[in-house]
């Protein structure tokens, strides 16, 4: 996943298990989205990933905790502009 994820991408936390290396509880919450700040090409101590993601919470997290969300597709919309109507007085 490290090649598909880049800084600024949105990822969904799917695993809020304790930290792989220390066993401490994580401040992440399953089901919440996070924006990727940086990617560190470093093998996670769990051995399941080749990169750690920095999402701005605590330090870096194993990429197996996250799933990449699709980028929103920009759609051009035409909008109506309401202009005041001019009225003429008839005598």
PyMOL Python script that loads the backbone (N, CA, C, O; Angstrom):
from pymol import cmd

cmd.read_pdbstr("""\
ATOM      1  N   UNK A   1       0.811  -1.187   0.000  1.00  0.00           N
ATOM      2  CA  UNK A   1       0.000   0.000   0.000  1.00  0.00           C
ATOM      3  C   UNK A   1       0.858   1.256   0.000  1.00  0.00           C
ATOM      4  O   UNK A   1       0.361   2.314  -0.386  1.00  0.00           O
ATOM      5  N   UNK A   2       2.108   1.197   0.409  1.00  0.00           N
ATOM      6  CA  UNK A   2       2.931   2.400   0.533  1.00  0.00           C
ATOM      7  C   UNK A   2       3.118   3.106  -0.802  1.00  0.00           C
ATOM      8  O   UNK A   2       3.308   4.322  -0.825  1.00  0.00           O
ATOM      9  N   UNK A   3       3.069   2.376  -1.917  1.00  0.00           N
ATOM     10  CA  UNK A   3       3.238   3.031  -3.201  1.00  0.00           C
ATOM     11  C   UNK A   3       1.960   3.743  -3.634  1.00  0.00           C
ATOM     12  O   UNK A   3       2.019   4.673  -4.439  1.00  0.00           O
ATOM     13  N   UNK A   4       0.811   3.327  -3.118  1.00  0.00           N
ATOM     14  CA  UNK A   4      -0.454   3.948  -3.486  1.00  0.00           C
ATOM     15  C   UNK A   4      -0.786   5.135  -2.593  1.00  0.00           C
ATOM     16  O   UNK A   4      -1.507   6.037  -3.019  1.00  0.00           O
ATOM     17  N   UNK A   5      -0.282   5.155  -1.376  1.00  0.00           N
ATOM     18  CA  UNK A   5      -0.600   6.212  -0.426  1.00  0.00           C
ATOM     19  C   UNK A   5       0.428   7.326  -0.538  1.00  0.00           C
ATOM     20  O   UNK A   5       1.628   7.082  -0.661  1.00  0.00           O
ATOM     21  N   UNK A   6      -0.067   8.544  -0.493  1.00  0.00           N
ATOM     22  CA  UNK A   6       0.827   9.694  -0.539  1.00  0.00           C
ATOM     23  C   UNK A   6       0.405  10.729   0.483  1.00  0.00           C
ATOM     24  O   UNK A   6      -0.691  10.647   1.039  1.00  0.00           O
ATOM     25  N   UNK A   7       1.255  11.693   0.732  1.00  0.00           N
ATOM     26  CA  UNK A   7       0.890  12.757   1.663  1.00  0.00           C
ATOM     27  C   UNK A   7      -0.377  13.469   1.206  1.00  0.00           C
ATOM     28  O   UNK A   7      -0.529  13.795   0.029  1.00  0.00           O
ATOM     29  N   UNK A   8      -1.275  13.704   2.140  1.00  0.00           N
ATOM     30  CA  UNK A   8      -2.533  14.368   1.824  1.00  0.00           C
ATOM     31  C   UNK A   8      -3.684  13.419   1.574  1.00  0.00           C
ATOM     32  O   UNK A   8      -4.835  13.854   1.536  1.00  0.00           O
ATOM     33  N   UNK A   9      -3.409  12.125   1.400  1.00  0.00           N
ATOM     34  CA  UNK A   9      -4.477  11.151   1.163  1.00  0.00           C
ATOM     35  C   UNK A   9      -5.256  10.891   2.440  1.00  0.00           C
ATOM     36  O   UNK A   9      -4.732  11.052   3.542  1.00  0.00           O
ATOM     37  N   UNK A  10      -6.506  10.488   2.284  1.00  0.00           N
ATOM     38  CA  UNK A  10      -7.336  10.105   3.418  1.00  0.00           C
ATOM     39  C   UNK A  10      -7.287   8.597   3.593  1.00  0.00           C
ATOM     40  O   UNK A  10      -7.395   7.845   2.624  1.00  0.00           O
ATOM     41  N   UNK A  11      -7.122   8.158   4.839  1.00  0.00           N
ATOM     42  CA  UNK A  11      -7.113   6.731   5.145  1.00  0.00           C
ATOM     43  C   UNK A  11      -8.114   6.464   6.267  1.00  0.00           C
ATOM     44  O   UNK A  11      -8.354   7.321   7.117  1.00  0.00           O
ATOM     45  N   UNK A  12      -8.686   5.278   6.255  1.00  0.00           N
ATOM     46  CA  UNK A  12      -9.642   4.853   7.262  1.00  0.00           C
ATOM     47  C   UNK A  12      -8.947   3.914   8.230  1.00  0.00           C
ATOM     48  O   UNK A  12      -8.306   2.952   7.807  1.00  0.00           O
ATOM     49  N   UNK A  13      -9.065   4.182   9.529  1.00  0.00           N
ATOM     50  CA  UNK A  13      -8.471   3.306  10.538  1.00  0.00           C
ATOM     51  C   UNK A  13      -9.370   2.080  10.696  1.00  0.00           C
ATOM     52  O   UNK A  13     -10.549   2.212  11.026  1.00  0.00           O
ATOM     53  N   UNK A  14      -8.827   0.910  10.466  1.00  0.00           N
ATOM     54  CA  UNK A  14      -9.609  -0.320  10.586  1.00  0.00           C
ATOM     55  C   UNK A  14      -9.147  -1.189  11.744  1.00  0.00           C
ATOM     56  O   UNK A  14      -9.784  -2.196  12.051  1.00  0.00           O
ATOM     57  N   UNK A  15      -8.042  -0.814  12.396  1.00  0.00           N
ATOM     58  CA  UNK A  15      -7.495  -1.634  13.464  1.00  0.00           C
ATOM     59  C   UNK A  15      -6.916  -0.713  14.531  1.00  0.00           C
ATOM     60  O   UNK A  15      -5.881  -0.080  14.318  1.00  0.00           O
ATOM     61  N   UNK A  16      -7.578  -0.639  15.668  1.00  0.00           N
ATOM     62  CA  UNK A  16      -7.094   0.208  16.760  1.00  0.00           C
ATOM     63  C   UNK A  16      -6.497  -0.646  17.880  1.00  0.00           C
ATOM     64  O   UNK A  16      -6.624  -0.312  19.058  1.00  0.00           O
ATOM     65  N   UNK A  17      -5.851  -1.737  17.507  1.00  0.00           N
ATOM     66  CA  UNK A  17      -5.205  -2.618  18.480  1.00  0.00           C
ATOM     67  C   UNK A  17      -4.026  -1.887  19.121  1.00  0.00           C
ATOM     68  O   UNK A  17      -3.569  -0.874  18.591  1.00  0.00           O
ATOM     69  N   UNK A  18      -3.531  -2.385  20.246  1.00  0.00           N
ATOM     70  CA  UNK A  18      -2.370  -1.745  20.885  1.00  0.00           C
ATOM     71  C   UNK A  18      -1.164  -1.674  19.953  1.00  0.00           C
ATOM     72  O   UNK A  18      -1.077  -2.414  18.973  1.00  0.00           O
ATOM     73  N   UNK A  19      -0.253  -0.789  20.266  1.00  0.00           N
ATOM     74  CA  UNK A  19       0.957  -0.590  19.480  1.00  0.00           C
ATOM     75  C   UNK A  19       1.700  -1.914  19.309  1.00  0.00           C
ATOM     76  O   UNK A  19       1.853  -2.666  20.271  1.00  0.00           O
ATOM     77  N   UNK A  20       2.165  -2.204  18.085  1.00  0.00           N
ATOM     78  CA  UNK A  20       2.851  -3.466  17.796  1.00  0.00           C
ATOM     79  C   UNK A  20       4.129  -3.631  18.605  1.00  0.00           C
ATOM     80  O   UNK A  20       4.410  -4.716  19.116  1.00  0.00           O
ATOM     81  N   UNK A  21       4.898  -2.564  18.721  1.00  0.00           N
ATOM     82  CA  UNK A  21       6.219  -2.665  19.346  1.00  0.00           C
ATOM     83  C   UNK A  21       6.152  -2.583  20.871  1.00  0.00           C
ATOM     84  O   UNK A  21       6.808  -3.360  21.564  1.00  0.00           O
ATOM     85  N   UNK A  22       5.358  -1.641  21.397  1.00  0.00           N
ATOM     86  CA  UNK A  22       5.370  -1.411  22.843  1.00  0.00           C
ATOM     87  C   UNK A  22       4.223  -2.081  23.587  1.00  0.00           C
ATOM     88  O   UNK A  22       4.343  -2.379  24.775  1.00  0.00           O
ATOM     89  N   UNK A  23       3.103  -2.320  22.892  1.00  0.00           N
ATOM     90  CA  UNK A  23       1.942  -2.897  23.551  1.00  0.00           C
ATOM     91  C   UNK A  23       1.066  -1.863  24.239  1.00  0.00           C
ATOM     92  O   UNK A  23       0.073  -2.220  24.873  1.00  0.00           O
ATOM     93  N   UNK A  24       1.417  -0.595  24.124  1.00  0.00           N
ATOM     94  CA  UNK A  24       0.627   0.472  24.732  1.00  0.00           C
ATOM     95  C   UNK A  24      -0.644   0.696  23.921  1.00  0.00           C
ATOM     96  O   UNK A  24      -0.652   0.466  22.712  1.00  0.00           O
ATOM     97  N   UNK A  25      -1.709   1.138  24.566  1.00  0.00           N
ATOM     98  CA  UNK A  25      -2.942   1.425  23.810  1.00  0.00           C
ATOM     99  C   UNK A  25      -2.729   2.591  22.854  1.00  0.00           C
ATOM    100  O   UNK A  25      -1.940   3.496  23.127  1.00  0.00           O
ATOM    101  N   UNK A  26      -3.433   2.562  21.743  1.00  0.00           N
ATOM    102  CA  UNK A  26      -3.267   3.612  20.732  1.00  0.00           C
ATOM    103  C   UNK A  26      -4.324   4.691  20.895  1.00  0.00           C
ATOM    104  O   UNK A  26      -5.430   4.413  21.359  1.00  0.00           O
ATOM    105  N   UNK A  27      -3.993   5.915  20.518  1.00  0.00           N
ATOM    106  CA  UNK A  27      -5.001   6.982  20.534  1.00  0.00           C
ATOM    107  C   UNK A  27      -5.878   6.978  19.286  1.00  0.00           C
ATOM    108  O   UNK A  27      -6.779   7.807  19.158  1.00  0.00           O
ATOM    109  N   UNK A  28      -5.619   6.047  18.362  1.00  0.00           N
ATOM    110  CA  UNK A  28      -6.423   5.965  17.146  1.00  0.00           C
ATOM    111  C   UNK A  28      -7.772   5.321  17.455  1.00  0.00           C
ATOM    112  O   UNK A  28      -7.899   4.556  18.411  1.00  0.00           O
ATOM    113  N   UNK A  29      -8.772   5.635  16.643  1.00  0.00           N
ATOM    114  CA  UNK A  29     -10.090   5.037  16.801  1.00  0.00           C
ATOM    115  C   UNK A  29     -10.487   4.357  15.506  1.00  0.00           C
ATOM    116  O   UNK A  29     -10.375   4.939  14.427  1.00  0.00           O
ATOM    117  N   UNK A  30     -10.951   3.120  15.619  1.00  0.00           N
ATOM    118  CA  UNK A  30     -11.408   2.387  14.438  1.00  0.00           C
ATOM    119  C   UNK A  30     -12.629   3.089  13.860  1.00  0.00           C
ATOM    120  O   UNK A  30     -13.521   3.508  14.599  1.00  0.00           O
ATOM    121  N   UNK A  31     -12.666   3.214  12.546  1.00  0.00           N
ATOM    122  CA  UNK A  31     -13.780   3.855  11.865  1.00  0.00           C
ATOM    123  C   UNK A  31     -13.589   5.335  11.613  1.00  0.00           C
ATOM    124  O   UNK A  31     -14.419   5.947  10.940  1.00  0.00           O
ATOM    125  N   UNK A  32     -12.516   5.939  12.131  1.00  0.00           N
ATOM    126  CA  UNK A  32     -12.256   7.348  11.883  1.00  0.00           C
ATOM    127  C   UNK A  32     -11.294   7.508  10.713  1.00  0.00           C
ATOM    128  O   UNK A  32     -10.461   6.641  10.450  1.00  0.00           O
ATOM    129  N   UNK A  33     -11.423   8.620  10.025  1.00  0.00           N
ATOM    130  CA  UNK A  33     -10.525   8.900   8.909  1.00  0.00           C
ATOM    131  C   UNK A  33      -9.414   9.835   9.362  1.00  0.00           C
ATOM    132  O   UNK A  33      -9.605  10.701  10.215  1.00  0.00           O
ATOM    133  N   UNK A  34      -8.262   9.634   8.769  1.00  0.00           N
ATOM    134  CA  UNK A  34      -7.091  10.449   9.077  1.00  0.00           C
ATOM    135  C   UNK A  34      -6.438  10.878   7.773  1.00  0.00           C
ATOM    136  O   UNK A  34      -6.517  10.169   6.770  1.00  0.00           O
ATOM    137  N   UNK A  35      -5.794  12.035   7.786  1.00  0.00           N
ATOM    138  CA  UNK A  35      -5.056  12.511   6.616  1.00  0.00           C
ATOM    139  C   UNK A  35      -3.585  12.170   6.801  1.00  0.00           C
ATOM    140  O   UNK A  35      -3.003  12.445   7.851  1.00  0.00           O
ATOM    141  N   UNK A  36      -2.990  11.572   5.780  1.00  0.00           N
ATOM    142  CA  UNK A  36      -1.585  11.160   5.830  1.00  0.00           C
ATOM    143  C   UNK A  36      -0.701  12.396   5.717  1.00  0.00           C
ATOM    144  O   UNK A  36      -0.824  13.178   4.775  1.00  0.00           O
ATOM    145  N   UNK A  37       0.190  12.559   6.687  1.00  0.00           N
ATOM    146  CA  UNK A  37       1.144  13.672   6.671  1.00  0.00           C
ATOM    147  C   UNK A  37       2.434  13.245   5.996  1.00  0.00           C
ATOM    148  O   UNK A  37       3.017  14.001   5.219  1.00  0.00           O
ATOM    149  N   UNK A  38       2.878  12.035   6.293  1.00  0.00           N
ATOM    150  CA  UNK A  38       4.120  11.551   5.707  1.00  0.00           C
ATOM    151  C   UNK A  38       4.195  10.036   5.714  1.00  0.00           C
ATOM    152  O   UNK A  38       3.467   9.363   6.444  1.00  0.00           O
ATOM    153  N   UNK A  39       5.085   9.513   4.890  1.00  0.00           N
ATOM    154  CA  UNK A  39       5.300   8.070   4.780  1.00  0.00           C
ATOM    155  C   UNK A  39       6.769   7.799   5.017  1.00  0.00           C
ATOM    156  O   UNK A  39       7.639   8.439   4.425  1.00  0.00           O
ATOM    157  N   UNK A  40       7.037   6.838   5.894  1.00  0.00           N
ATOM    158  CA  UNK A  40       8.418   6.469   6.171  1.00  0.00           C
ATOM    159  C   UNK A  40       8.654   5.043   5.674  1.00  0.00           C
ATOM    160  O   UNK A  40       8.038   4.096   6.161  1.00  0.00           O
ATOM    161  N   UNK A  41       9.542   4.905   4.711  1.00  0.00           N
ATOM    162  CA  UNK A  41       9.865   3.583   4.182  1.00  0.00           C
ATOM    163  C   UNK A  41      10.723   2.853   5.196  1.00  0.00           C
ATOM    164  O   UNK A  41      11.953   2.899   5.149  1.00  0.00           O
ATOM    165  N   UNK A  42      10.052   2.183   6.108  1.00  0.00           N
ATOM    166  CA  UNK A  42      10.719   1.474   7.188  1.00  0.00           C
ATOM    167  C   UNK A  42       9.870   0.264   7.529  1.00  0.00           C
ATOM    168  O   UNK A  42       8.658   0.387   7.710  1.00  0.00           O
ATOM    169  N   UNK A  43      10.478  -0.880   7.618  1.00  0.00           N
ATOM    170  CA  UNK A  43       9.725  -2.098   7.923  1.00  0.00           C
ATOM    171  C   UNK A  43       9.159  -2.026   9.332  1.00  0.00           C
ATOM    172  O   UNK A  43       9.880  -1.752  10.292  1.00  0.00           O
ATOM    173  N   UNK A  44       7.873  -2.271   9.443  1.00  0.00           N
ATOM    174  CA  UNK A  44       7.219  -2.258  10.750  1.00  0.00           C
ATOM    175  C   UNK A  44       7.734  -3.440  11.574  1.00  0.00           C
ATOM    176  O   UNK A  44       8.001  -4.504  11.014  1.00  0.00           O
ATOM    177  N   UNK A  45       7.879  -3.277  12.884  1.00  0.00           N
ATOM    178  CA  UNK A  45       8.356  -4.385  13.716  1.00  0.00           C
ATOM    179  C   UNK A  45       7.464  -5.629  13.668  1.00  0.00           C
ATOM    180  O   UNK A  45       7.922  -6.726  13.991  1.00  0.00           O
ATOM    181  N   UNK A  46       6.202  -5.473  13.270  1.00  0.00           N
ATOM    182  CA  UNK A  46       5.310  -6.644  13.193  1.00  0.00           C
ATOM    183  C   UNK A  46       5.637  -7.505  11.979  1.00  0.00           C
ATOM    184  O   UNK A  46       5.258  -8.676  11.936  1.00  0.00           O
ATOM    185  N   UNK A  47       6.339  -6.942  10.985  1.00  0.00           N
ATOM    186  CA  UNK A  47       6.726  -7.703   9.805  1.00  0.00           C
ATOM    187  C   UNK A  47       5.658  -7.775   8.730  1.00  0.00           C
ATOM    188  O   UNK A  47       5.847  -8.469   7.731  1.00  0.00           O
ATOM    189  N   UNK A  48       4.534  -7.077   8.903  1.00  0.00           N
ATOM    190  CA  UNK A  48       3.451  -7.157   7.924  1.00  0.00           C
ATOM    191  C   UNK A  48       3.441  -6.015   6.927  1.00  0.00           C
ATOM    192  O   UNK A  48       2.684  -6.060   5.958  1.00  0.00           O
ATOM    193  N   UNK A  49       4.257  -4.993   7.134  1.00  0.00           N
ATOM    194  CA  UNK A  49       4.234  -3.865   6.198  1.00  0.00           C
ATOM    195  C   UNK A  49       5.645  -3.347   5.960  1.00  0.00           C
ATOM    196  O   UNK A  49       6.574  -3.610   6.724  1.00  0.00           O
ATOM    197  N   UNK A  50       5.766  -2.597   4.866  1.00  0.00           N
ATOM    198  CA  UNK A  50       7.074  -2.051   4.501  1.00  0.00           C
ATOM    199  C   UNK A  50       7.158  -0.543   4.702  1.00  0.00           C
ATOM    200  O   UNK A  50       8.140   0.086   4.309  1.00  0.00           O
ATOM    201  N   UNK A  51       6.120   0.039   5.318  1.00  0.00           N
ATOM    202  CA  UNK A  51       6.134   1.485   5.550  1.00  0.00           C
ATOM    203  C   UNK A  51       5.308   1.832   6.781  1.00  0.00           C
ATOM    204  O   UNK A  51       4.374   1.125   7.158  1.00  0.00           O
ATOM    205  N   UNK A  52       5.687   2.937   7.385  1.00  0.00           N
ATOM    206  CA  UNK A  52       4.939   3.475   8.515  1.00  0.00           C
ATOM    207  C   UNK A  52       4.305   4.785   8.069  1.00  0.00           C
ATOM    208  O   UNK A  52       4.927   5.563   7.347  1.00  0.00           O
ATOM    209  N   UNK A  53       3.065   5.034   8.497  1.00  0.00           N
ATOM    210  CA  UNK A  53       2.351   6.242   8.120  1.00  0.00           C
ATOM    211  C   UNK A  53       2.301   7.216   9.283  1.00  0.00           C
ATOM    212  O   UNK A  53       2.039   6.826  10.421  1.00  0.00           O
ATOM    213  N   UNK A  54       2.548   8.462   8.996  1.00  0.00           N
ATOM    214  CA  UNK A  54       2.405   9.520   9.993  1.00  0.00           C
ATOM    215  C   UNK A  54       1.076  10.216   9.713  1.00  0.00           C
ATOM    216  O   UNK A  54       0.907  10.859   8.678  1.00  0.00           O
ATOM    217  N   UNK A  55       0.130  10.077  10.655  1.00  0.00           N
ATOM    218  CA  UNK A  55      -1.187  10.686  10.498  1.00  0.00           C
ATOM    219  C   UNK A  55      -1.394  11.835  11.473  1.00  0.00           C
ATOM    220  O   UNK A  55      -2.519  12.306  11.640  1.00  0.00           O
ATOM    221  N   UNK A  56      -0.329  12.290  12.118  1.00  0.00           N
ATOM    222  CA  UNK A  56      -0.411  13.412  13.021  1.00  0.00           C
ATOM    223  C   UNK A  56      -0.858  13.059  14.424  1.00  0.00           C
ATOM    224  O   UNK A  56      -1.025  13.952  15.255  1.00  0.00           O
ATOM    225  N   UNK A  57      -1.055  11.794  14.709  1.00  0.00           N
ATOM    226  CA  UNK A  57      -1.441  11.353  16.038  1.00  0.00           C
ATOM    227  C   UNK A  57      -0.297  10.523  16.599  1.00  0.00           C
ATOM    228  O   UNK A  57       0.062   9.490  16.035  1.00  0.00           O
ATOM    229  N   UNK A  58       0.272  10.971  17.702  1.00  0.00           N
ATOM    230  CA  UNK A  58       1.390  10.298  18.341  1.00  0.00           C
ATOM    231  C   UNK A  58       2.564  10.227  17.368  1.00  0.00           C
ATOM    232  O   UNK A  58       3.056  11.275  16.948  1.00  0.00           O
ATOM    233  N   UNK A  59       3.034   9.033  16.993  1.00  0.00           N
ATOM    234  CA  UNK A  59       4.187   8.920  16.112  1.00  0.00           C
ATOM    235  C   UNK A  59       3.747   8.321  14.785  1.00  0.00           C
ATOM    236  O   UNK A  59       2.821   8.843  14.162  1.00  0.00           O
ATOM    237  N   UNK A  60       4.370   7.259  14.339  1.00  0.00           N
ATOM    238  CA  UNK A  60       4.049   6.625  13.063  1.00  0.00           C
ATOM    239  C   UNK A  60       3.364   5.287  13.327  1.00  0.00           C
ATOM    240  O   UNK A  60       3.639   4.611  14.318  1.00  0.00           O
ATOM    241  N   UNK A  61       2.469   4.927  12.415  1.00  0.00           N
ATOM    242  CA  UNK A  61       1.670   3.717  12.597  1.00  0.00           C
ATOM    243  C   UNK A  61       1.836   2.785  11.412  1.00  0.00           C
ATOM    244  O   UNK A  61       2.071   3.214  10.282  1.00  0.00           O
ATOM    245  N   UNK A  62       1.709   1.501  11.699  1.00  0.00           N
ATOM    246  CA  UNK A  62       1.807   0.465  10.675  1.00  0.00           C
ATOM    247  C   UNK A  62       0.709   0.682   9.638  1.00  0.00           C
ATOM    248  O   UNK A  62      -0.441   0.944   9.992  1.00  0.00           O
ATOM    249  N   UNK A  63       1.058   0.575   8.379  1.00  0.00           N
ATOM    250  CA  UNK A  63       0.080   0.811   7.323  1.00  0.00           C
ATOM    251  C   UNK A  63      -1.023  -0.240   7.286  1.00  0.00           C
ATOM    252  O   UNK A  63      -2.051  -0.019   6.646  1.00  0.00           O
ATOM    253  N   UNK A  64      -0.838  -1.385   7.960  1.00  0.00           N
ATOM    254  CA  UNK A  64      -1.890  -2.402   7.972  1.00  0.00           C
ATOM    255  C   UNK A  64      -3.076  -1.967   8.819  1.00  0.00           C
ATOM    256  O   UNK A  64      -4.135  -2.592   8.755  1.00  0.00           O
ATOM    257  N   UNK A  65      -2.924  -0.924   9.602  1.00  0.00           N
ATOM    258  CA  UNK A  65      -4.042  -0.402  10.401  1.00  0.00           C
ATOM    259  C   UNK A  65      -5.018   0.400   9.561  1.00  0.00           C
ATOM    260  O   UNK A  65      -6.131   0.671  10.012  1.00  0.00           O
ATOM    261  N   UNK A  66      -4.636   0.785   8.356  1.00  0.00           N
ATOM    262  CA  UNK A  66      -5.418   1.717   7.555  1.00  0.00           C
ATOM    263  C   UNK A  66      -5.790   1.142   6.193  1.00  0.00           C
ATOM    264  O   UNK A  66      -5.120   0.252   5.668  1.00  0.00           O
ATOM    265  N   UNK A  67      -6.869   1.672   5.641  1.00  0.00           N
ATOM    266  CA  UNK A  67      -7.272   1.381   4.265  1.00  0.00           C
ATOM    267  C   UNK A  67      -7.386   2.716   3.548  1.00  0.00           C
ATOM    268  O   UNK A  67      -7.938   3.674   4.089  1.00  0.00           O
ATOM    269  N   UNK A  68      -6.869   2.776   2.343  1.00  0.00           N
ATOM    270  CA  UNK A  68      -6.895   3.985   1.546  1.00  0.00           C
ATOM    271  C   UNK A  68      -8.323   4.257   1.082  1.00  0.00           C
ATOM    272  O   UNK A  68      -8.984   3.373   0.537  1.00  0.00           O
ATOM    273  N   UNK A  69      -8.793   5.475   1.299  1.00  0.00           N
ATOM    274  CA  UNK A  69     -10.117   5.869   0.822  1.00  0.00           C
ATOM    275  C   UNK A  69      -9.996   6.422  -0.588  1.00  0.00           C
ATOM    276  O   UNK A  69      -8.995   7.059  -0.916  1.00  0.00           O
ATOM    277  N   UNK A  70     -10.998   6.191  -1.428  1.00  0.00           N
ATOM    278  CA  UNK A  70     -10.926   6.734  -2.789  1.00  0.00           C
ATOM    279  C   UNK A  70     -10.980   8.255  -2.776  1.00  0.00           C
ATOM    280  O   UNK A  70     -11.620   8.866  -1.921  1.00  0.00           O
ATOM    281  N   UNK A  71     -10.300   8.841  -3.731  1.00  0.00           N
ATOM    282  CA  UNK A  71     -10.290  10.301  -3.824  1.00  0.00           C
ATOM    283  C   UNK A  71     -11.636  10.759  -4.374  1.00  0.00           C
ATOM    284  O   UNK A  71     -12.178  10.137  -5.287  1.00  0.00           O
ATOM    285  N   UNK A  72     -12.173  11.835  -3.827  1.00  0.00           N
ATOM    286  CA  UNK A  72     -13.449  12.323  -4.342  1.00  0.00           C
ATOM    287  C   UNK A  72     -13.297  12.824  -5.768  1.00  0.00           C
ATOM    288  O   UNK A  72     -12.305  13.466  -6.115  1.00  0.00           O
ATOM    289  N   UNK A  73     -14.286  12.524  -6.579  1.00  0.00           N
ATOM    290  CA  UNK A  73     -14.258  12.956  -7.972  1.00  0.00           C
ATOM    291  C   UNK A  73     -14.894  14.332  -8.076  1.00  0.00           C
ATOM    292  O   UNK A  73     -16.018  14.551  -7.625  1.00  0.00           O
ATOM    293  N   UNK A  74     -14.171  15.232  -8.664  1.00  0.00           N
ATOM    294  CA  UNK A  74     -14.684  16.590  -8.824  1.00  0.00           C
ATOM    295  C   UNK A  74     -15.701  16.604  -9.953  1.00  0.00           C
ATOM    296  O   UNK A  74     -15.451  16.073 -11.035  1.00  0.00           O
ATOM    297  N   UNK A  75     -16.828  17.203  -9.698  1.00  0.00           N
ATOM    298  CA  UNK A  75     -17.869  17.303 -10.710  1.00  0.00           C
ATOM    299  C   UNK A  75     -18.229  18.773 -10.894  1.00  0.00           C
ATOM    300  O   UNK A  75     -18.492  19.494  -9.932  1.00  0.00           O
ATOM    301  N   UNK A  76     -18.232  19.189 -12.138  1.00  0.00           N
ATOM    302  CA  UNK A  76     -18.616  20.564 -12.436  1.00  0.00           C
ATOM    303  C   UNK A  76     -20.134  20.657 -12.397  1.00  0.00           C
ATOM    304  O   UNK A  76     -20.833  19.849 -13.008  1.00  0.00           O
ATOM    305  N   UNK A  77     -20.619  21.624 -11.690  1.00  0.00           N
ATOM    306  CA  UNK A  77     -22.058  21.822 -11.595  1.00  0.00           C
ATOM    307  C   UNK A  77     -22.412  23.194 -12.140  1.00  0.00           C
ATOM    308  O   UNK A  77     -21.715  24.179 -11.897  1.00  0.00           O
ATOM    309  N   UNK A  78     -23.496  23.235 -12.873  1.00  0.00           N
ATOM    310  CA  UNK A  78     -23.987  24.534 -13.319  1.00  0.00           C
ATOM    311  C   UNK A  78     -25.014  24.998 -12.304  1.00  0.00           C
ATOM    312  O   UNK A  78     -25.908  24.254 -11.903  1.00  0.00           O
ATOM    313  N   UNK A  79     -24.862  26.219 -11.912  1.00  0.00           N
ATOM    314  CA  UNK A  79     -25.762  26.773 -10.911  1.00  0.00           C
ATOM    315  C   UNK A  79     -26.567  27.924 -11.529  1.00  0.00           C
ATOM    316  O   UNK A  79     -26.080  28.683 -12.368  1.00  0.00           O
ATOM    317  N   UNK A  80     -27.781  28.011 -11.087  1.00  0.00           N
ATOM    318  CA  UNK A  80     -28.621  29.125 -11.529  1.00  0.00           C
ATOM    319  C   UNK A  80     -28.376  30.311 -10.609  1.00  0.00           C
ATOM    320  O   UNK A  80     -28.257  30.177  -9.391  1.00  0.00           O
ATOM    321  N   UNK A  81     -28.308  31.437 -11.221  1.00  0.00           N
ATOM    322  CA  UNK A  81     -28.144  32.661 -10.450  1.00  0.00           C
ATOM    323  C   UNK A  81     -29.453  33.419 -10.537  1.00  0.00           C
ATOM    324  O   UNK A  81     -29.936  33.742 -11.623  1.00  0.00           O
ATOM    325  N   UNK A  82     -30.001  33.686  -9.405  1.00  0.00           N
ATOM    326  CA  UNK A  82     -31.266  34.425  -9.418  1.00  0.00           C
ATOM    327  C   UNK A  82     -30.964  35.915  -9.411  1.00  0.00           C
ATOM    328  O   UNK A  82     -30.306  36.433  -8.509  1.00  0.00           O
ATOM    329  N   UNK A  83     -31.454  36.578 -10.422  1.00  0.00           N
ATOM    330  CA  UNK A  83     -31.260  38.022 -10.537  1.00  0.00           C
ATOM    331  C   UNK A  83     -32.603  38.707 -10.294  1.00  0.00           C
ATOM    332  O   UNK A  83     -33.648  38.186 -10.686  1.00  0.00           O
ATOM    333  N   UNK A  84     -32.578  39.843  -9.665  1.00  0.00           N
ATOM    334  CA  UNK A  84     -33.850  40.538  -9.446  1.00  0.00           C
ATOM    335  C   UNK A  84     -34.448  40.998 -10.776  1.00  0.00           C
ATOM    336  O   UNK A  84     -33.733  41.452 -11.669  1.00  0.00           O
ATOM    337  N   UNK A  85     -35.757  40.875 -10.887  1.00  0.00           N
ATOM    338  CA  UNK A  85     -36.427  41.290 -12.117  1.00  0.00           C
ATOM    339  C   UNK A  85     -36.694  42.782 -12.083  1.00  0.00           C
ATOM    340  O   UNK A  85     -37.045  43.361 -11.055  1.00  0.00           O
ATOM    341  N   UNK A  86     -36.517  43.366 -13.227  1.00  0.00           N
ATOM    342  CA  UNK A  86     -36.800  44.793 -13.329  1.00  0.00           C
ATOM    343  C   UNK A  86     -38.285  44.965 -13.639  1.00  0.00           C
ATOM    344  O   UNK A  86     -38.833  44.284 -14.506  1.00  0.00           O
ATOM    345  N   UNK A  87     -38.906  45.855 -12.941  1.00  0.00           N
ATOM    346  CA  UNK A  87     -40.327  46.106 -13.169  1.00  0.00           C
ATOM    347  C   UNK A  87     -40.509  47.520 -13.757  1.00  0.00           C
ATOM    348  O   UNK A  87     -39.776  48.452 -13.425  1.00  0.00           O
ATOM    349  N   UNK A  88     -41.482  47.636 -14.613  1.00  0.00           N
ATOM    350  CA  UNK A  88     -41.795  48.936 -15.206  1.00  0.00           C
ATOM    351  C   UNK A  88     -43.176  49.354 -14.715  1.00  0.00           C
ATOM    352  O   UNK A  88     -44.103  48.547 -14.639  1.00  0.00           O
ATOM    353  N   UNK A  89     -43.280  50.573 -14.402  1.00  0.00           N
ATOM    354  CA  UNK A  89     -44.584  51.069 -13.988  1.00  0.00           C
ATOM    355  C   UNK A  89     -45.349  51.535 -15.215  1.00  0.00           C
ATOM    356  O   UNK A  89     -44.803  52.253 -16.053  1.00  0.00           O
ATOM    357  N   UNK A  90     -46.603  51.134 -15.326  1.00  0.00           N
ATOM    358  CA  UNK A  90     -47.447  51.488 -16.462  1.00  0.00           C
ATOM    359  C   UNK A  90     -48.503  52.460 -15.979  1.00  0.00           C
ATOM    360  O   UNK A  90     -49.175  52.201 -14.981  1.00  0.00           O
ATOM    361  N   UNK A  91     -48.661  53.605 -16.693  1.00  0.00           N
ATOM    362  CA  UNK A  91     -49.664  54.593 -16.285  1.00  0.00           C
ATOM    363  C   UNK A  91     -50.695  54.793 -17.317  1.00  0.00           C
ATOM    364  O   UNK A  91     -51.612  55.592 -17.127  1.00  0.00           O
TER     365      UNK A  91
END
""", "prot")
cmd.dss("prot")
cmd.show_as("cartoon", "prot")
cmd.util.cbc("prot")
cmd.orient("prot")
